[in-house]
Amino acid sequence: MYSIHLNIRSITSVFLFILVMILLLTACGPTTGPTSPSSTPVNTQSPGYGTANGCTDDTVLAKAPAKANVVITHTDTNVTVVAHQGDIIEVDLPFGHKWGAPSLSGSLEMQQPAGYAWKPTNACVWRFIAKAPGTAQLTFPARALCKPGELCPLYVMEFPFTITIK
């Protein structure tokens, strides 16, 4: 009687152990249901790409950012650009110059990454949020973009932009 009772207990113990292990291993598997988070694209660094094209940042965006309400280019230097409070203002400056960080006055908040290279438009991009009504000034310095070991012209140009926020 003792040996039968011992065999039933050992078989039951082994069965329970196997059942627990199966449940644990099943819980560790991947989930594909609606509760699993979707993967979001991540911005990455591409060493030298942005700076080789004159941008201040080497960040490469994994997907296009939300469309800006106002887009300013290098041809808008003698024009007053109008934006509204809360607008996203994007400044696109062409590859080919070594762009510097902007000086800004007024109620603009710079978004990050700032000065990244955007391949589809071959431009360095800065984005700002218009925080309050008034006039804002942005000034971007540009220098010659030179390769190491080559003669390089010495110049600094300024690209000023005036933005009226309503």
GIGI-V960663 format. One record per helix or strand of 3 or more residues. SS is the DSSP state (alpha for helix, beta for strand). FROM is the first residue (numbers start at 1). TO is the last residue. If there is no record, write none. Layout:
# GIGI-V960663
ss:SS from:FROM to:TO
ss:SS from:FROM to:TO
This chain:
# GIGI-V960663
ss:alpha from:2 to:27
ss:alpha from:49 to:52
ss:beta from:70 to:73
ss:alpha from:74 to:76
ss:beta from:80 to:83
ss:beta from:88 to:94
ss:beta from:97 to:99
ss:beta from:103 to:105
ss:beta from:108 to:110
ss:beta from:116 to:118
ss:alpha from:119 to:121
ss:beta from:123 to:130
ss:beta from:134 to:144
ss:beta from:156 to:165
